[in-house]
Amino acid sequence: MLQRHWRSYYKHVLLLAYQSCGVVYGDLSTSPLYVYKSTFSGSLRRFEDEETIFGVFSLVFWTITLIPLLKYVFIVLGADDNGEGGTFALYSLLIRHAKFSLMPNQQAADEELSTYYKPGYRAQDTPILRALRRFLEKHSKCRAFLLLMVLFGASLVIGDGVLTPAMSVLSSFAGLQVHCHALTNGEVVILSCIVLVGLFTLQHWGTQRVAFLFAPVVIIWLLCLGALGIYNIVVWNPRVFYALSPTYLVRFFMRTGKEGWIALGGVLLSMTGTEAMFADLGHFTATSIRVAFVGLIYPCLVLQYMGQAAFLSKTPDCDIHFIFFKSIPRSLFWPVLVIATLAAIVGSQAVISATFSIVRQCTALGCFPRVKIVHTSSSINGQIYIPEINWILMFVCLAVTVGFRDTTLIGNAYGMACAGVMVVTTLLMSMVIVFVWQLGFLMATLFLLAFGVVEAAYLSAALMKVPQGGWLPLALSIVFVAIMYVWHYGTRLKHTFDVQNKVSLRWIHALGPSLGIVRVPGIGLIYSELATGVPAVFSHFVTNLPAFHQVLVFVCVKAVPIPHVRPEERHLVGRIGPCDFHMYRCVVRYGYKDVLGDDSDFENDLVLRIAEFVQMEAAEAANRNSDGDGAASVEGRMTVITRPSELARTGFLIRPLETEESVVVRAATAAMDDERSDTLHSLQNMYESESPGFANRQRRVRFEISDMAGEHVDPKVKEELSAIVEAKHAGVSYIMGHSYIKARKSSNVFKKFAIDVAYNFLRKNCRGPAMALNIPHISLIEVGMIYYV
């Protein structure tokens, strides 16, 4: 039995390792197309002899050994957030274990989620660690700087979604000029643009089969790289094996000096795509990614770089711009060119998909305006398509391809983005070592020195090329960071206003069960961002229209800093006021990788959860009375409520409706005459025919009180359940605030510009919260409010 288990485990790991080749390593595997070309494109060209070429290869070898292999494969992949990777995964670990979050709506109950902390985690309380944690928690500017650093890293990854397709596709099509001398650079650019337009246009099809379709392409490409490398080593210069010694690296810098240091910007391109190993961790496992890299990716890349160095050392007069294609035997040129083009498209596809994932994470954590997110796979979580981001990436990518027309300039920009992301990851990892892994400051310092110094050297070389294209990722990052931080800043100020202006429970108690207004049949779901208290939108609504529903439920949909919230832990239910007020609260928690608004039976689920909460509350009260403790339950206490698997616990029966009319129409039919009900029925059918999603949103069911409920249910509980059932049959309405945020007159110029201009522009041009939550428009009531922040 044990042997069969391990055999199945190994098969699963190998299958995931095979699939990861098509998703994770497409970008990294195409780097041999342009590394040597970019390295020798500058003043280093005059040092092009065997010793310098061997020194460059030694530099490439030790670079991909130290950073991708040692840092990412053996260390960083271990810092996963419940299986998820990337800069936001590191940030979520930090804000959970060290309380660095600027996110609103966080509750103590969130820490009770089963995946909030790693199993066996116990916070250490050494004096130095306690002092540092208190310092960072006390100073909001430090936490804001940490958030800006994370947003900068995420923006650089988004910039890769622009640079990777342009660099890879243009480099592969440039190989046509080796044997088609009449082909001009402009024609190569046109061909590249056609392929890029097709690549971005096909994104809406989704990537459900990307792993199985693209993995063979990348594997064949890698095997070609390895075979060509061995061929060039044997045919041209077997002495290249000596360059594996780090002494060649030292001699390279001693001989080339400043030119060698600037050339690091080209060597840096050998690591492009490394961050994808960590960012795409959620689709695979750390073990499978390690197996693929160590067993296939790393040796094939080393052999290819070694083969190109051997070829270049014996043909110093060849055109360095086509070094990869020149090293291919003439009889194999066209097949390899086709495979190279396909591999470039695969690498671009992987980075574009990663960009969509980054934007979704930013949106979930309140750091990016709401955009349309299309889930392209019903069976594979995380495969999404964002139309707005896709078309923005396409236009910017085409502009870069047409504007630069030179892979050397694009390579300078590409290297800048790559170096920036790696430095951000190293800084976040050093903090994870201290606060999450709790290995002490010494281990964090060693990690920072071992990798941070090397990456800082590469970053300094990339900064030297800012005038030659390196400015592009910086400009893109500044734009994206500005958008993200302005949106996050406005969201935080809005939440602060809600907290400061929430309705006092004492005021609600003074109104009595009727709340001083007319209670009409139905359930009112009042959406707000407050996880506690009554939002000001409620008092604003009843002030202008003194009538509200028989049952009120204050719903808060919020994101928590973990990838996924288990369905059984997602809903917190509580009561507001005494039982006869019929006011409840439901907090719906989602992780930053969960599908928001995907609950197709939300209304019925909510009714069942409230009923379960009422029963649990009554049972607890009975137990307290039997124990002689007559103290009332704590008002405002929230309880995790799962949808009951046994309806008998709720006292409900669910009967499917026999007709096609909705429960709203059934309730209206009973109260209206035939003529008016027929009109309402026709209007309802017209809306559902135009909005098929609404018709499928709720199962057509009717709740009834079980006959057995009277045998063991308290009469007051049964009365409350009956009121809930009657309200549900009368219909459900959604109430949301339609807010207008303005800066106070006393605010400074920067705050006025950020709120009145930038934030309001983003808010007006992004998706509304009702659409993001999949709320039916026919049942939506919006309440206008002005926020002076």
LINMO-V374488 format. One record per backbone hydrogen bond with DSSP energy under -0.5 kcal/mol. CO is the residue of the C=O (numbers start at 0). NH is the residue of the N-H. Records with the same first field share a line. If there is no record, write none. Layout:
BEGIN
CO: NH  NH
END
This chain:
BEGIN
0: 4
1: 5
2: 6
3: 7
4: 8
5: 9
6: 10
7: 11
8: 12
9: 13
10: 14
11: 15
12: 16
13: 17
14: 18
15: 19
16: 20
17: 20  21
18: 21  22
19: 23  24
24: 28
25: 29
26: 29
27: 30
29: 32
30: 33  34
33: 37
34: 38
35: 39
37: 40
41: 44
42: 45
43: 46
44: 47
46: 48
48: 52
49: 53
50: 54
51: 55
52: 56
53: 57
54: 58
55: 59
56: 60
57: 61
58: 62
59: 63
60: 64
61: 65
62: 66  67
63: 68
64: 69
65: 70
66: 71
67: 72
68: 73
70: 74  75
71: 76
74: 77
75: 78
79: 81
80: 83
83: 80
85: 89
86: 90
87: 91
88: 92
89: 93
90: 94
91: 95
92: 96
93: 97
106: 109  110
107: 110
108: 111
109: 112
112: 115  116
117: 120
125: 129
126: 130
127: 131
128: 132
129: 133
130: 134
131: 135
132: 136
133: 137
134: 138
137: 139
138: 141  142
139: 143
140: 144
141: 145
142: 146
143: 147
144: 148
145: 149
146: 150
147: 151
148: 152
149: 153
150: 154
151: 155
152: 156
153: 157
154: 158
155: 159
156: 160
157: 160
158: 161  162
159: 163
161: 165
162: 166
163: 167
164: 168
165: 169
166: 170
167: 171
168: 172
169: 173
170: 174
171: 174
172: 175
173: 176
174: 177
175: 178  179
178: 180
179: 182
183: 187
184: 188
185: 189
186: 190
187: 191
188: 192
189: 193
190: 194
191: 195
192: 196
193: 197
194: 198
195: 199
196: 200
197: 201
199: 202
200: 203
201: 204
202: 205
206: 209
208: 212
209: 213
210: 214
211: 215
213: 217
214: 218
215: 219
216: 220
217: 221
218: 222
219: 223
220: 224
221: 225
222: 226
223: 227
224: 228
225: 229
226: 230
227: 231
228: 232
229: 233
230: 234
231: 235  236
232: 236
236: 239
237: 240
238: 241
239: 242
240: 243
241: 244
244: 247
245: 249
246: 250
247: 251
248: 252
249: 253
250: 254
251: 255
252: 256
255: 258
256: 260
257: 261
258: 262
260: 263
261: 264
262: 265  266
263: 267
265: 268
266: 269
267: 270
268: 271
270: 273
272: 275
273: 276  277
274: 277  278
275: 279
277: 280
279: 282  283
280: 283
284: 288
285: 289
286: 290
287: 291
288: 292
289: 293
290: 294
291: 295  296
292: 297
295: 299
296: 300
297: 301
298: 302
299: 303
300: 304
301: 305
302: 306
303: 307
304: 308
305: 309
306: 310
307: 311
308: 312
309: 313
310: 313  314
314: 317
317: 319
318: 321
319: 322
321: 325
322: 326
324: 327
328: 331  332
329: 332
331: 335
332: 336
333: 337
334: 338
335: 339
336: 340
337: 341
338: 342
339: 343
340: 344
341: 345
342: 346
343: 347
344: 348
345: 349
346: 350
347: 351
348: 352
349: 353
350: 354
351: 355
352: 356
353: 357
354: 358
355: 359
356: 360
357: 361
358: 362
359: 363
360: 364
361: 366  367
362: 365
369: 766
371: 373
372: 374
373: 375  384
378: 380
379: 382
381: 383
382: 375  376
384: 373  386
385: 389
386: 390
387: 391
388: 392
389: 393
390: 394
391: 395
392: 396
393: 397
394: 398
395: 399
396: 400
397: 401
398: 402
399: 403  404
400: 404
405: 409
406: 410
407: 411
408: 412
409: 413
410: 414
411: 415
412: 416
413: 417
414: 418
415: 419
416: 420
417: 421
418: 422
419: 423
420: 424
421: 425
422: 426
423: 427
424: 428
425: 429
426: 430
427: 431
428: 432
429: 433
430: 434
431: 435  436  437
432: 438
439: 443
440: 444
441: 445
442: 446
443: 447
444: 448
445: 449
446: 450  451
447: 451  452
448: 452
450: 454
451: 455
452: 456
453: 457
454: 458
455: 459
456: 460
457: 461
458: 462
459: 463
461: 464
462: 465
464: 469
465: 468  470
468: 471
469: 473
470: 474
471: 475
472: 476
473: 477
474: 478
475: 479
476: 480
477: 481
478: 482
479: 483
480: 484
481: 485
482: 486
483: 487
484: 488
485: 489
486: 490
487: 491
488: 492
489: 493
490: 494
491: 495
492: 496
493: 497
494: 498
495: 499
496: 500
498: 501
502: 533
503: 507
504: 508
505: 509
506: 510
507: 510  511
508: 511
510: 515
511: 514
513: 516
516: 518
517: 519  547
519: 549
521: 549  550
522: 524  732
523: 525  552
524: 526  734
525: 554
533: 502
534: 537  538
535: 539
536: 540
537: 541
538: 542
539: 543
540: 544
544: 546
545: 517
547: 519
550: 523
551: 583
552: 525  554
553: 585
554: 527
555: 557  587
557: 589
559: 561  591
561: 591
562: 592
563: 565
565: 568
566: 569
569: 588
570: 640
571: 586
572: 638
573: 584
574: 576  635
577: 580
578: 581
581: 551
582: 575
583: 553
584: 573
585: 555  587
586: 571  588
587: 557
589: 559
590: 593
593: 595
594: 597
597: 599
598: 601
600: 604
601: 605
602: 606
603: 607
604: 608
605: 609
606: 610
607: 611
608: 612
609: 613
610: 614
611: 615
612: 616
613: 617
614: 618
615: 619
616: 620
617: 621
618: 622
619: 623
620: 624
621: 625
622: 626
623: 628
624: 627
627: 629
633: 636
638: 572  640
644: 646
645: 648
646: 649  650  651
650: 705
652: 654  703
654: 701
661: 665
662: 666
663: 667
664: 668
665: 669
666: 670
667: 670  671
672: 676
673: 677
674: 678
675: 679
676: 680
677: 681
678: 682
679: 683
680: 684
681: 685
682: 686
683: 687
684: 688
685: 689
686: 690
690: 693  694
691: 695
692: 696
693: 696  697
698: 700
699: 656
701: 654
703: 652
705: 708  709
706: 709
707: 710  711
708: 711  712
713: 717
714: 718
715: 719
716: 720
717: 721
718: 722
719: 723
720: 724
721: 725
722: 726
723: 727
724: 728
725: 729
726: 522  730
727: 730
730: 522
732: 524  734
733: 735  780
734: 526
735: 782
736: 738
737: 784
739: 786
741: 788
743: 746
747: 751
748: 752
749: 753
750: 754
751: 755  756
752: 756  757
753: 758
754: 759
756: 760
757: 761
758: 762
759: 763
760: 764
762: 765
767: 771
768: 772
769: 774
770: 773
775: 778
776: 779
778: 733
780: 735
781: 783
782: 737
784: 739
785: 787
786: 741  788
END
